[in-house]
Amino acid sequence: MGDILDLRVRKSYKGFNLSVSASVPSGIVAVFGPSGSGKTSLLNCISGLVSPDEGEISLHGQILFSSSQGLNLPPERRRIGYMFQESLLFPHLKVRENILYGYNLTSPSIRRIDPSQLVTLLELEPLMERRPENISVGERQRVVLARALATSPNLLLLDEPMASLHMGIKGRILRYLKAVHRDLSIPMLYVSHSMSEVLALADKAIILDNGRQVAFDEPRKTLRDLGTTSTMESVSLENLLDVEIMEHRRSNGVSLGMVDSTTLILPYVDEKVGTRISICVPAADIILAVQRPEGISARNILEARIEAIHAMGTGILVYARINQLWLVEITPDALTNMDLYEGQKVYLVIKSSSIIPLH
C-alpha cells in the first residue's frame, strides 16, 4: 500500500498549535483524539477550506499547498470529497438531484464513478424521489456520502460522520463505509474520537492531542501505547464486531451469531439466517474471569488469552484475543486482586442483554 498523501502542516489557533507530519498510505486512515485536539482543523487544511501557516500538502504527487512555493490550490481543484458531521443537503432538491449535483460539476474526463453504482451500493433507490426533510438522519448521511463520492474524488475526508447518530444507525453506516472502500478503492481519512470505530475501520491512525501529533501507526499499537495520556481520557470504549446470524430461538428471545469461529448468544434479531450485522459490546460490560464460571445467568462465556494490559485514564484496558481482539475495561483494584498478566488464559463473560445489535 503506497503513500498517497504527504502532510507537513503547521497552523496556529487560539488555544493550540496544529502540527502534523505524516505520509498517509492508501486505505482507511483514522484521525483520532478527544474533542478540541485539532482533528477537524487538519481536515480543513487538507481540503483547502483553511490555509496552513506553513508546510506542504501533496496528493498523489500533486502539490496542493506549499508555503515555500507560494502555492495554494482552491478546494474545487483538489479533487477531495468532504463528508461533514452535519447532513448538509440542498433542501429544495430531491435525493436524486442532490447526488447528481456533484456529478454534474465534475468534468467528464475525470468521472470514474457512476451515480447508479452509488445508488446500488448505498441502497438509496427507495429514497431517490424524496426530499431531505422526508428521510431519516441515517438516510441523509448515506445521501451525503453518495454526493461526495459522485465527484470521483482522489481522497475522501470524513469528519465524525457518525457523531450525531444513535448506535443502531452507526452499525449500518459502518458497513456502508467498508463497502465503499472495498468496491471503489477510494482512500479515506476518517476523523473520530471513538476507539471502536478506529479499530473497526482503520488501517493506520494519526493520534492528535492538543493539536500535536503524538503517534502514527497501526491503530491497536498506537492506542495501546497511549496509556494514561489525556488523549485516552474521553474516548468511548466499545467492541464493534461483524456477526453472521446462524439461528433464531424466538421462544427464548435470542438469536445465535458467529464472530469468526466464535458463537455468541444475542438478543433476538429480526434478520434472515445468513445475514451479516454489526454488534456493539461496551468494554465495561464484559466481566473478566480467570477460571470458567459456573451457575451464572450470563449466556456467553468465551475463552480468550490476554494480549496486553495498559493503563487508560483512571482505569485499566485489557486486550484479550479469541480470534480477534476484544477490549475489556476493568479497575486497577481488579487487576491487582486477579493478578492478571499477558499471555494468561481468561474467560470473557457477556450477558446477552449487553450485546447491542446494530441493524
BARO-492445 format. One record per residue (C-alpha): residue in one letter; x, y negated, z negated. Coordinates in Angstrom, 2 decimals. Last residue first. Layout:
SITE resn       u       v       w
SITE    a       X       Y       Z
...
# end
This chain:
SITE resn       u       v       w
SITE    h  -29.24    3.19  -12.29
SITE    l  -26.67    2.62  -15.04
SITE    p  -27.35    5.36  -17.59
SITE    i  -26.38    4.24  -21.12
SITE    i  -24.88    7.01  -23.25
SITE    s  -25.17    6.25  -26.98
SITE    s  -28.55    8.03  -27.15
SITE    s  -26.88   11.25  -26.04
SITE    k  -24.73   11.04  -29.15
SITE    i  -21.02   11.34  -28.49
SITE    v  -18.41   13.26  -30.46
SITE    l  -14.95   13.17  -28.92
SITE    y  -12.82   16.02  -30.23
SITE    v   -9.08   15.90  -30.84
SITE    k   -5.89   17.66  -29.71
SITE    q   -2.80   15.61  -30.62
SITE    g   -0.39   14.45  -27.90
SITE    e    0.00   11.00  -29.44
SITE    y   -0.60   10.94  -33.19
SITE    l   -3.52   10.68  -35.61
SITE    d   -3.01   10.94  -39.37
SITE    m   -6.78   11.05  -39.98
SITE    n   -6.59    8.78  -43.04
SITE    t   -4.21    6.30  -41.41
SITE    l   -6.05    6.01  -38.09
SITE    a   -9.40    5.83  -39.88
SITE    d   -8.14    2.93  -42.03
SITE    p   -6.88    1.10  -38.93
SITE    t  -10.46    1.27  -37.60
SITE    i  -11.53    3.17  -34.49
SITE    e  -12.30    2.35  -30.84
SITE    v  -12.24    5.22  -28.34
SITE    l  -11.40    4.67  -24.67
SITE    w  -11.60    7.71  -22.39
SITE    l   -9.06    8.66  -19.71
SITE    q   -9.90   11.15  -17.01
SITE    n   -9.75   14.92  -17.13
SITE    i  -10.14   15.00  -20.90
SITE    r   -7.77   12.25  -21.94
SITE    a   -8.00   10.17  -25.10
SITE    y   -6.75    6.59  -25.23
SITE    v   -7.22    5.36  -28.81
SITE    l   -7.76    1.66  -29.47
SITE    i   -7.25    0.48  -33.04
SITE    g   -8.94   -2.53  -34.60
SITE    t   -8.18   -6.08  -35.78
SITE    g   -7.05   -7.28  -32.37
SITE    m   -6.13   -4.12  -30.49
SITE    a   -3.48   -1.88  -32.00
SITE    h   -2.48    0.96  -29.72
SITE    i   -2.71    4.75  -29.65
SITE    a   -1.81    6.70  -26.51
SITE    e   -2.51    9.99  -24.73
SITE    i   -4.63   11.69  -27.37
SITE    r   -5.92   15.02  -26.11
SITE    a   -9.56   15.84  -25.49
SITE    e  -12.20   18.44  -26.37
SITE    l  -15.71   17.09  -25.88
SITE    i  -18.58   17.45  -28.33
SITE    n  -21.79   16.08  -26.77
SITE    r  -25.17   16.70  -28.36
SITE    a  -24.77   14.76  -31.62
SITE    s  -27.09   16.27  -34.25
SITE    i  -24.38   17.87  -36.36
SITE    g  -24.02   21.42  -37.71
SITE    e  -20.47   21.93  -36.55
SITE    p  -17.54   19.60  -35.91
SITE    r  -14.50   20.72  -33.87
SITE    q  -11.50   19.59  -35.88
SITE    v   -9.54   16.34  -35.46
SITE    a  -12.71   14.31  -34.98
SITE    l  -13.25   10.99  -33.18
SITE    i  -16.73    9.47  -33.07
SITE    i  -17.62    7.54  -29.90
SITE    d  -19.94    4.56  -30.33
SITE    a  -17.09    2.01  -30.63
SITE    a  -15.87    2.81  -27.11
SITE    p  -19.29    2.00  -25.66
SITE    v  -20.39    4.73  -23.20
SITE    c  -21.63    3.40  -19.87
SITE    i  -22.96    5.58  -17.08
SITE    s  -22.73    5.40  -13.32
SITE    i  -24.93    7.44  -11.00
SITE    r  -24.35   10.20   -8.46
SITE    t  -27.41   12.08   -7.21
SITE    g  -27.07   15.86   -6.92
SITE    v  -30.29   16.54   -8.81
SITE    k  -32.72   13.74   -7.99
SITE    e  -32.94   10.73  -10.27
SITE    d  -35.27    9.89  -13.16
SITE    v  -32.58   10.09  -15.82
SITE    y  -33.39   11.72  -19.17
SITE    p  -30.87   10.62  -21.84
SITE    l  -27.57   12.29  -21.11
SITE    i  -25.99   15.63  -22.00
SITE    l  -22.50   15.60  -20.53
SITE    t  -20.68   18.38  -18.67
SITE    t  -16.97   17.93  -17.99
SITE    s  -15.45   19.11  -14.71
SITE    d  -15.12   15.62  -13.17
SITE    v  -17.97   13.94  -15.04
SITE    m  -20.98   16.25  -14.59
SITE    g  -24.46   15.32  -15.73
SITE    l  -27.19   17.14  -17.59
SITE    s  -30.50   15.35  -18.13
SITE    v  -32.41   14.88  -21.38
SITE    g  -35.92   14.27  -22.73
SITE    n  -36.28   17.78  -24.15
SITE    s  -39.34   18.56  -22.03
SITE    r  -37.64   16.93  -19.04
SITE    r  -34.63   19.20  -19.07
SITE    h  -33.11   17.97  -15.81
SITE    e  -30.02   19.45  -14.14
SITE    m  -26.80   18.53  -12.35
SITE    i  -26.81   14.72  -12.05
SITE    e  -23.36   13.67  -10.85
SITE    v  -21.69   11.16  -13.15
SITE    d  -19.39    8.21  -12.44
SITE    l  -17.96    6.70  -15.62
SITE    l  -17.72    3.28  -17.23
SITE    n  -16.22    3.62  -20.73
SITE    e  -16.80    0.49  -22.74
SITE    l  -14.69   -2.05  -24.56
SITE    s  -15.65   -5.70  -24.15
SITE    v  -12.83   -8.22  -24.37
SITE    s  -12.60  -10.99  -26.97
SITE    e   -9.47  -10.14  -28.96
SITE    m   -7.47   -8.46  -26.22
SITE    t   -5.97  -11.54  -24.56
SITE    s   -5.09  -12.89  -28.00
SITE    t   -2.23  -10.41  -28.14
SITE    t   -2.60   -7.44  -30.52
SITE    g   -1.70   -4.68  -28.08
SITE    l   -1.04   -5.99  -24.57
SITE    d    0.93   -2.89  -23.54
SITE    r   -2.15   -0.68  -23.33
SITE    l   -3.94   -3.13  -21.06
SITE    t   -0.94   -3.43  -18.76
SITE    k   -0.41    0.33  -18.54
SITE    r   -4.08    1.13  -18.02
SITE    p   -4.40   -1.52  -15.31
SITE    e   -1.31   -0.68  -13.19
SITE    d    0.94   -3.74  -13.29
SITE    f    1.03   -7.49  -13.68
SITE    a    1.50   -8.86  -17.20
SITE    v    1.60  -12.09  -19.22
SITE    q    0.68  -14.59  -16.50
SITE    r    0.13  -17.87  -18.33
SITE    g   -3.03  -19.94  -18.06
SITE    n   -4.00  -19.44  -21.71
SITE    d   -3.54  -15.67  -21.38
SITE    l   -3.70  -14.10  -17.93
SITE    i   -3.32  -10.43  -17.01
SITE    i   -2.90   -9.56  -13.33
SITE    a   -4.24   -6.05  -12.85
SITE    k   -3.49   -3.26  -10.37
SITE    d   -5.51   -0.53   -8.66
SITE    a   -8.74   -1.95  -10.01
SITE    l  -12.29   -0.68  -10.15
SITE    a  -13.17    1.44  -13.19
SITE    l  -10.31    0.28  -15.43
SITE    v  -11.00   -3.39  -14.67
SITE    e  -14.75   -2.99  -15.13
SITE    s  -14.18   -1.21  -18.46
SITE    m  -11.80   -3.91  -19.71
SITE    s  -14.43   -6.59  -19.16
SITE    h  -12.98  -10.11  -18.94
SITE    s  -13.32  -10.04  -15.16
SITE    v  -11.98  -11.58  -11.95
SITE    y  -11.67   -9.28   -8.91
SITE    l   -9.19   -9.99   -6.13
SITE    m  -10.29   -7.77   -3.27
SITE    p   -8.61   -6.33   -0.17
SITE    i  -11.09   -5.36    2.57
SITE    s  -10.93   -1.71    3.65
SITE    l  -14.48   -1.76    5.08
SITE    d  -15.77    1.69    4.10
SITE    r  -13.91    2.40    0.84
SITE    h  -13.68   -1.19   -0.38
SITE    v  -17.33   -1.85    0.39
SITE    a  -18.36    1.46   -1.20
SITE    k  -16.46    0.65   -4.40
SITE    l  -18.14   -2.76   -4.53
SITE    y  -21.55   -1.14   -4.01
SITE    r  -20.90    1.33   -6.85
SITE    l  -20.01   -1.49   -9.24
SITE    i  -23.10   -3.43   -8.17
SITE    r  -25.24   -0.43   -9.12
SITE    g  -23.60    0.04  -12.51
SITE    k  -23.89   -3.67  -13.30
SITE    i  -27.64   -3.56  -12.68
SITE    g  -28.21   -1.27  -15.66
SITE    m  -25.88   -3.25  -17.92
SITE    h  -27.62   -6.57  -17.53
SITE    l  -26.25   -9.03  -15.02
SITE    s  -24.89  -12.51  -15.76
SITE    a  -21.20  -11.54  -15.80
SITE    m  -21.50   -9.07  -12.91
SITE    p  -19.92  -11.19  -10.18
SITE    e  -17.08  -12.21  -12.51
SITE    d  -15.40  -14.34   -9.81
SITE    l  -14.97  -12.10   -6.78
SITE    l  -12.43  -13.15   -4.14
SITE    l  -12.48  -11.20   -0.87
SITE    l   -9.42  -11.22    1.39
SITE    n   -8.97  -11.03    5.17
SITE    p  -12.57  -12.15    5.54
SITE    s  -14.95  -10.81    8.21
SITE    t  -17.41  -13.73    7.77
SITE    a  -20.19  -11.18    7.16
SITE    l  -18.38  -10.08    3.99
SITE    a  -19.29  -13.27    2.11
SITE    r  -22.91  -13.03    3.29
SITE    a  -23.11   -9.37    2.26
SITE    l  -21.76  -10.12   -1.23
SITE    v  -24.27  -12.95   -1.68
SITE    v  -27.03  -10.57   -0.56
SITE    r  -25.89   -7.95   -3.08
SITE    q  -25.83  -10.60   -5.82
SITE    r  -29.36  -11.63   -4.88
SITE    e  -30.53   -8.03   -5.27
SITE    g  -29.10   -7.93   -8.80
SITE    v  -30.88  -11.15   -9.72
SITE    s  -34.17   -9.88   -8.31
SITE    i  -35.82  -10.92   -5.03
SITE    n  -38.69  -13.30   -4.29
SITE    e  -36.91  -16.59   -5.02
SITE    p  -34.17  -15.61   -2.57
SITE    r  -36.60  -15.49    0.38
SITE    r  -37.83  -12.19    1.77
SITE    e  -37.59  -10.94    5.36
SITE    m  -34.41   -8.90    4.88
SITE    l  -35.22   -7.40    1.49
SITE    p  -36.30   -3.86    2.46
SITE    e  -33.19   -3.53    4.69
SITE    l  -30.68   -4.53    2.00
SITE    e  -29.18   -1.14    1.10
SITE    l  -25.64   -2.53    0.60
SITE    l  -24.02   -0.23    3.20
SITE    t  -26.99   -0.36    5.58
SITE    v  -27.38   -4.14    5.56
SITE    l  -23.60   -4.51    5.70
SITE    q  -23.35   -2.38    8.84
SITE    s  -26.19   -4.39   10.40
SITE    p  -24.15   -7.54    9.76
SITE    d  -21.34   -6.22   12.00
SITE    i  -17.86   -6.57   10.55
SITE    r  -14.92   -7.26   12.87
SITE    r  -15.55  -10.86   13.91
SITE    i  -12.24  -12.56   14.69
SITE    s  -12.78  -13.43   18.37
SITE    p  -16.47  -14.16   17.86
SITE    s  -15.50  -17.16   15.67
SITE    t  -17.28  -17.05   12.33
SITE    l  -19.98  -19.62   11.59
SITE    n  -22.63  -17.26   12.96
SITE    y  -21.60  -14.53   10.52
SITE    g  -21.76  -16.83    7.50
SITE    y  -25.30  -17.94    8.31
SITE    l  -26.27  -14.42    9.43
SITE    i  -26.40  -13.22    5.81
SITE    n  -28.54  -16.14    4.65
SITE    e  -30.79  -15.79    7.70
SITE    r  -31.51  -12.13    6.95
SITE    v  -32.20  -12.92    3.29
SITE    k  -34.70  -15.59    4.28
SITE    l  -33.66  -19.24    4.27
SITE    h  -35.15  -22.12    2.25
SITE    p  -33.41  -21.06   -0.98
SITE    f  -29.92  -21.05    0.59
SITE    l  -28.08  -18.61   -1.64
SITE    l  -25.69  -19.21   -4.55
SITE    s  -26.09  -16.18   -6.83
SITE    e  -23.97  -17.53   -9.69
SITE    q  -20.73  -15.86  -10.71
SITE    f  -19.13  -16.74   -7.37
SITE    m  -18.34  -14.49   -4.41
SITE    y  -15.63  -16.01   -2.23
SITE    g  -14.56  -14.76    1.21
SITE    i  -11.14  -15.83    2.47
SITE    r  -10.42  -16.57    6.12
SITE    r   -8.10  -19.47    5.17
SITE    r   -9.31  -21.95    7.79
SITE    e  -12.60  -22.86    6.06
SITE    p  -10.80  -23.42    2.76
SITE    p   -8.54  -26.20    4.13
SITE    l   -4.89  -25.25    4.79
SITE    n   -2.37  -27.03    2.55
SITE    l    1.15  -27.59    3.89
SITE    g    3.57  -30.19    2.50
SITE    q    6.48  -27.87    3.24
SITE    s    7.80  -27.77   -0.35
SITE    s    4.27  -27.77   -1.80
SITE    s    3.30  -24.79    0.32
SITE    f   -0.28  -23.62    0.73
SITE    l   -1.95  -21.20    3.12
SITE    i    1.23  -19.73    4.60
SITE    q    0.39  -16.83    6.92
SITE    g    2.32  -13.64    6.12
SITE    h   -0.78  -11.54    5.49
SITE    l   -1.90  -14.22    3.00
SITE    s    0.59  -16.81    1.72
SITE    i    0.45  -19.08   -1.33
SITE    e    3.35  -21.35   -2.34
SITE    g    4.27  -23.41   -5.37
SITE    e    3.49  -26.82   -6.80
SITE    d    0.68  -28.90   -8.22
SITE    p   -1.84  -26.37   -6.95
SITE    s   -4.69  -27.63   -4.73
SITE    v   -8.25  -26.67   -5.71
SITE    l  -11.04  -25.36   -3.45
SITE    g   -8.33  -23.82   -1.28
SITE    s   -9.40  -20.21   -1.83
SITE    i   -6.16  -19.27   -3.60
SITE    c   -6.25  -22.31   -5.89
SITE    n   -9.92  -21.70   -6.75
SITE    l   -9.12  -18.06   -7.52
SITE    l   -6.41  -19.13   -9.98
SITE    s   -8.73  -21.62  -11.68
SITE    t  -11.35  -18.89  -12.04
SITE    k   -8.91  -16.73  -14.01
SITE    g   -7.33  -19.54  -16.04
SITE    s   -7.47  -18.14  -19.59
SITE    g  -10.63  -20.06  -20.51
SITE    s  -12.69  -16.95  -21.21
SITE    p  -10.50  -13.96  -22.05
SITE    g   -8.24  -12.23  -19.53
SITE    f   -8.17  -10.09  -16.41
SITE    v   -7.51  -10.78  -12.74
SITE    a   -8.15   -7.41  -11.14
SITE    v   -6.56   -6.15   -7.94
SITE    i   -8.59   -4.00   -5.56
SITE    g   -6.68   -2.65   -2.56
SITE    s   -3.90   -4.32   -0.60
SITE    p   -0.98   -5.36   -2.74
SITE    v   -0.50   -8.68   -4.58
SITE    s    2.97  -10.15   -4.81
SITE    a    2.84  -12.13   -8.05
SITE    s    3.80  -15.42   -9.69
SITE    v    1.21  -17.19  -11.82
SITE    s    1.44  -20.34  -13.95
SITE    l   -1.68  -22.28  -14.95
SITE    n   -0.98  -24.93  -17.57
SITE    f   -3.39  -25.35  -20.47
SITE    g   -5.58  -27.78  -22.40
SITE    k   -6.31  -30.31  -19.66
SITE    y   -5.13  -28.62  -16.52
SITE    s   -1.69  -28.44  -14.91
SITE    k   -1.27  -26.20  -11.86
SITE    r    1.59  -23.89  -10.95
SITE    v    1.26  -21.16   -8.35
SITE    r    3.68  -18.73   -6.76
SITE    l    1.47  -16.16   -5.08
SITE    d    2.11  -13.72   -2.24
SITE    l   -0.94  -11.90   -0.87
SITE    i   -0.85   -8.85    1.43
SITE    d    1.67   -6.56   -0.27
SITE    g    1.84   -3.10    1.24
SITE    m    0.00    0.00    0.00
# end
